[in-house]
Amino acid sequence: MKRQAPLSHLVAPPSLGGSSQATTRGCRERQAPSRQKVPSRVAVRFMAPLMAILLAFAGAGSAKAQFFGGQAVGGISIDASGIVRNVEPGALDELSATRRKALAGGGPKASTDGLRKVSLARLTKAVEAAASGKAPLPADAVLMGGLERITHVFVDPDGHDIILAGPADAARVDSKGNVLGASSGLPLLQLEDFIVALRAVDGAREGGMLCSIDPAPERVADLQKFLKSQQASAADPEGTLRKMEEVLGPQNVRIGGVPTDSRFARVLVAADYRLKRIGMGLEPSGLNDLPSYLATVPAGATVGALPRFWLEASYDPIARDADELAFRLSGRKIACLTENDVFAKDGVKRGAGPTDKVAQKWCDSFSAKYDTLATKHPVFAELANCVDLAVVAALIQGQQLDRKAGLDLSPLLDADRVRLPTYQSPSTVPTVASGVKKGGRWVVSASGGIQFQPWGFATSTVESDDVATTRTAALAARSDAGWWWD
């Protein structure tokens, strides 16, 4: 039997760089060591053709580090100890240059009719061929044909195929290393994230997919004691904030529903990290009408010391045809929510505090401006992309669309046949206090996270007559050549 080279040796899918040039004080990025095994000589022979196209997508650093992971996703880096920090601007400049060079060899094209169709059967064969060393995986396959999101899923039993469709664009790389649609400025879907979603979604039936960044309960108790002491002085706000950082210590990162060492997980962490930094005024939102939460707190207001912000997704019911061979996803929204935690003897009581009207107003504004904000911080659009991919994965598995189509997805589902790159798992985020004394108490740092349940969206469907018509037109336009078409 011919030995298959792991996809992590053959494909380094493009991961998006950061959206902010702000850096954590005194922090420098360190390249995380790879946990992948050195490829065999057979694998090395097949690595070379792909290196010319895709190596630069992996990130800055040595060739080995680039090819085996350690990529910057959403502007964060994670060192060997699992500490999350911002990537320095210099590293993003290098990342941008190498990714532009990689894309110069070819990439996806813009959709001509607004609905790019991608054959999952043909894409699966291309991935399997790359994993076995038969042919390199082209850049447009890594970017899923340039799809910006998935709006339709069509089943083709006669062709033994599932078609993923949606708006698509050509690719460009911005000054911060983000791989975006050339016209839209939106991040393109990542094949790597889709494979992770397919493999992980069944395990997410109970708890959904999530991440959270929160201080340790015992550290919160220590912070409470400090704030009640005479050391917390409004006359020395800078010194008080630095002491708060010391007392609160690193905040813990928790990930659920997806592998902690996946790129998908990094998107969740990066979006949560960026939300908190914008809310606490550690970096600008980029929108004149969206100041930080701290900037909106009026003097004398009753606010919590540890406001909690998190992001949740929602969809309209998925439209389907009577035969359940065509589906349309619409109404996707990402909303910022808030609750007020309170100090307790054993740490924190989640959501037990009174409603913070200022925080709620800020979250409402964040939610209303989310799509515009995502053009300034592409990681928020990447988060929405990952939600889309997870919902599609749940739809395929829940409706058994692969069985209806007669399509074998095992190459994508089997981690031994197609191995993905792994990344350093995040564990902690340094506390950077940016607070003010309002209403007789200190506002210190935000906690919270990202959470969504793809199965809840995938099982909510409603019949619609026009979806079948769109499917018929999509299948009729397919040619025998290529794995995507317009």
N, C-alpha and C positions, 0 to 999 in steps of 0.2 A: 504493500500500500504506500502510495506517495505521501510523504509527510507534508502537512499543511503549515505554512508560515502564519503566525498570529497576525491578525489585522493591525495590532498595535505596532508591529514591525513594518507594516506595509502602508499604513495610513495614519497620518497625523492630521485629523480633521481641523479645519480652521476654527480657532476659538477666538472670541471677540475680546479686544483689549478694553482698557478703561475709558471712562467718560469724564474723568476729572483729573486734573493735574495736581490736586491737593495731596500732600503726603503727611503721614503721621510723624510727629516730631521725633527726630533722632532715629527713624526706622529706615533701614535699607533692605532692599530685596536680597534674599539668598536663594540660590537655585536649589530646589528640592531634589535630592538624589532619586534616581529612578528605582522602582521596585521590580521592573521587568527583567527577565533573564536575558542574557546576551543571546542574540539569535544564532542559529546554527549556520554553517557555511552555505547550506542550501538556501536558507532564508536570505542571507546576505546577497546572493546572486540576484534575487528578485527585488531587493530593496532599491538598487540603483536607479531603475527607470522611474520609480515613483518619487524618489528623492528630489529630482529636478522640478517636479510639479508641486509637491505638497510639503516638503520639509520645512519651508519657511513659515507655514501656518502654525507650527507648534510653539514657537516662541523664541526669545532671545537666549543666547548662551552658546555653549558648545554644540557641535552637530549632534553628538549623542544625546545631550540634554534636550535639544529641540525635538529630536525624533521620538524620544521616549516619554514625553510629557513634561510636567512642570509648567504648563502654559498659564499665561495670565488670562483670566476670564473675568469680565466685568470690572477690570481695573484693580483686582486684588491679587496679591501673591500669598502663598502659604508656605512657610518654611518647614524644615525637617521636624520641628517640634509641634507643628500644626497651628502656629500662630498666624492669624490673618492680619494683613496690612495692605495699604495702598501700594501699588507699583509706582516707582519713581518715573518722572517724565522722560528721563534719558533712556530708560529701558523701553518705554512705549515708542520713542522715536525709532529705535533700532528695530523693534517689532514691526512697526509700520513699513519700514523700508524693505525688510525681508519678505513681508506678505505681498507687497506690491510686486516684487520681483517674481514671486511664485505665481501670482495671478496673470502675469504677462504671458505665461505659457498657455493660457486658455482658461475659460470659465463659462458660467451660464450666460444666456442671452435674455434680453427683456421679452416678456410675453407680448405677442402681437394682438391678441384678442381679449386680454384681461383674465384668461383662465388657462394657466399652464396645467397640462395633464402629465402625471408621472406614473409609469407602469411599475408597480411594486414587484411584479414577477421578474421583469427585466433588470430592475435595480438589484434585486436579491441575487440574481445570477452574476451580475457584475461584481458584487461584494464577494461572492464565493470564489469567483475567478481570481480576484486580487488576493484573497486569503490563501489560496492554493499556489499562488505565484504564476498563474497562467497569463495574467494581463494586469497592468497597473490600473488603479481606480482613478478616473479622471476627476479634475477639480469640480466639474459641474455635478458629478455624482456625490461627492463629499458635501456639496451645498444643495443637494436634493433638487437639482434642476433649476435653482434660483428661486424656489418657492419662498415667499415672505410669510405665508401662513396657509393653513389648509382650510378651505371653505366647503369642499365637497369630497365625498368618498363614494366611489362607484364600484359595484361588484360586476365582474364579467365572467359568468360561468362558462360560456363558450370558449373564451380565450384563456380560461384558468388564471384570472388576473384580478387584482384590486387596483383601482386607479385613485391616486391622490391628486386633488386639483385645487388650484387657488391662484391668486395674483403672483407674478414672478418678475424678477428684474435681473439685469446684468449686475456683476459684482464690482465694487471698488473698495479701496482701503483708505480710511481717513487718517488724519494726523496722529490719532491716538491708537492706531492699530486695529480699529473696528472694521470688520468685513460687512459692508452695507450694500443695499440696493443702490445702483448708480443714480437712479432718478428719485427714488422715494426716500433714501436715507435710512431705511429700516433694515435691521439685521435679517439675514437670510437664515432659513431653517438649516439645522445641522443634522446630518445623517447619524452621527454618533449619539446625539440626544434621542433620536427616534428609536434607535436600537435599544438604548437603555430603558426607554419608556416601555417598549414591547416586553422586555425581560422583567421589568420591575412591577408592572401595573397589577398583576394578579396578587402580589404580596401587599399591595396598597389598598386592598378591599376594605380592611377594617379601619386603619388609621389615616388613610390618605397619604399625600405627599407633603412634606413640611420641613421647615427648618426654624430654629429659634436661637436667638442670642440673648442670654440672660445672665445676670450676676449670680454667683453662688449664694444660697440662702444664708449661710453663716456669715458671709461677707456683708450682706445687707444688714444683718443684726449689728455688726461692728460699725457700719456706717451710721446707723440710727444712733448709737451711743455717741459717736463723734459729733453728729449734728446737734445733739442735746448739750454737748460740752461747751465750755467757753472758748475752745480752740477755733470753732467755726465762726469767723469774724467777718462781718460785712465790710469792715474797715480794711481788710486785707483779702479781697476776693480772689486774687491770683494765688496767694499762698493757700487759701482754703480749698480751692479747686484742686491744686496739686496734691494736697493731703487727702482729698476725697478719692483721687485716682489711686493713691497708695492703699487706702483703707479698703476700697471696693475691690481692687485687684482685677485680674483678667476675668472677662465674662465668657461663659461657657457656650459653645456651639453644639446644638443638637440637630441631627438630621434624621428624618424618618421617611420610609416609603421608597427610597432610591439608594443605591450604593453610595456610601460616604466618599469613596475614592473616584466617583464619576464626574464628568464635566457637568452633567445635569445638576448634581448637588452643588457644584461651585456656582452655577447660575443662581440658585436659590440663596446661597449665602451672600453672594455679591449684591444681589438686589436688596436683601435685608440690611446689609452693612451700609449700602448707599442711602437707603431710607432713613436710617438712624442718624447718619452724619448730616443729611440735609435738615432733618427735623431739629437737631440740636445746634445748628449753625456752624458745624465744623467745615462745611463746604457749601458753596452757593447752589441753589437749584438751577440757576441759569435762566430763570423766568422772573421778570421784574415784579409780577403780581403774585409770586409765591415766595414770600420770605420764610425764614425758619420759624418753627413753632415758638422758640424762645423769644424771637423778635415780636411776636404777636401778643405775648403775655403782658397785660397792663399792670401798672403798679397797684398793689393792694388786692390783686386777684387771688382767689382761692384755687391753688393748683397742687398737684401731687409732686413729690420729690422725684419719683421714678415713673414718668408717664410711659405708657405702653402703646406702641404703634405696631400694627401688623397689616399685611396685605392678603386679601382673599379674592378669588375669581368667581365669576358667575356667567351663565350663558342663558340664552333663550332655549326653549325646548328644541331638540334637533328635529328638523323636518325630514320626513322619509316618504318613499313611495309605498304603494300598497303591497308590493312584493318584497319590500325591505332589501332592495338592491341598490338604492340610491339614497344618499343622506346629505343634508346641508347643515353646516354649523354656522350660527350667527349670534349676534348680540353679546359677544364676549366683552366683559368688563373686568377690570382689576380695581378694587376699591381699597382705600386705606381706612382701617377701623381703629378704635382706641378704647381703652378702659383704664381705670385708675387703680393701681395696686396700693396697698397700705402696708406699713411695717407691722410685724407681729413678733412675738417672742421667738417663734421658730423660723423666722425669716420674713416671708412676704405672703400676704393673702391676695391671691390673684383676683382682680376686678372687684375688690370689696370696698373700694373707696367711692366717694360721691362722684357723680358725673362731672368731668372737667369740660365745661362748655367751650373753653378756649381751644383745648385739644381737639374736640369734636369739630369745631369750625375749621381748624387747620386741616384736619383729615378730609373733610368735605371738599375743601379747596384742592388738596392734593389729588383726590379722586377725579374731580372735574377736569383737572389739567393733566391727567395721567398720560394721555396720548401725546400731547405736546411736550411734556416732560421727557418722554421716551426718546424724542429727537435730540435732546441735550444729553441724556444719559441712556445710551442704547441698551444697557443691561435690563432696564425695565421692559423694553420691547422683547428682549431675549426671554425674560420670565414669561411673558404672554405666549411666546413661541413654544416654550416648554410645556405650558399648560395645554395648548392646542395639541401637541404631540402626545401627551398623556391621555387626553380625551379620545383622540383617534385610536390609540392603542387599546383603550378600554372598549371602544365601540367595536373594533375588530374582534377582540376576544369575547366580549359579552354577547355579540350577535353571531359569533362563529363565522365571520365573513370569509375567513380563509377556507373553511370547509365548504361553504356555499360556492366559492370560486374554484375549488379544487386546487388551491395554491399551497405549496409546501413552503412555509416560512421558517423551517427548522434551522437553516443556515444563520438566520438572524437571531433566533432564539437560543441557539446552542453556544454557550460561551467558550466551549472547547474547540468548536469548529471555526468560530470567528471571534478572536480575542480583541478587546478594545483597549486603548491606552488607559492606564490608571494614573491617578493624581494624588498628591499628598492630601490626606484627609484633614479637614479643618477641625480644630479642637477649642481654641480660645481666641478672643479678640481683646487687645489691650484696652482698658478703660481710658478714654480721653475725655475728661470732664470739661464741659462747656456749659456753665450754668450761671444763673443770677439768683439773687434773693428776692423773692416775690411774695407778698402777703405774709411776711414773717417766716417763710420757710425757703429752703434752697431747692431749686430745680437742678438736678445733677446730670442725669443721663437717661437715655431712653432704652427700654427693653422691647421685646416683641418678636415678630417673625413672619414667615410666609406659610400659608396652609391652603390646600384645596383638595377636594375629593373627586378625581376624574370619573369614578363610577357613578356618582350622583348625577353628573351631567350626561354621561353616555346612556343611561337608562331612561332619561326623560325625553321622549320622542312624541311627535304629532304628525299625522298623515297630511301630505301636501301633494296636489296633483302636478305642479310644475316641476318637481324634482326629477321625475321620470323623463320628462322632455329634455332636460339638461343632460342627463345620462346618455340618452340616445344620440344626441348631437356629439357628445364627447367621444363615444365609442366609434361613431361613423368617421370622425376626423383622424383616427389613428392610422398611421402608416406602418408598414412592415419593418422599416428601418428605425433604429434609435429607440431609446427607452423613455423619452419625453416628447411631447408635441403640443402645439397650440390649436 
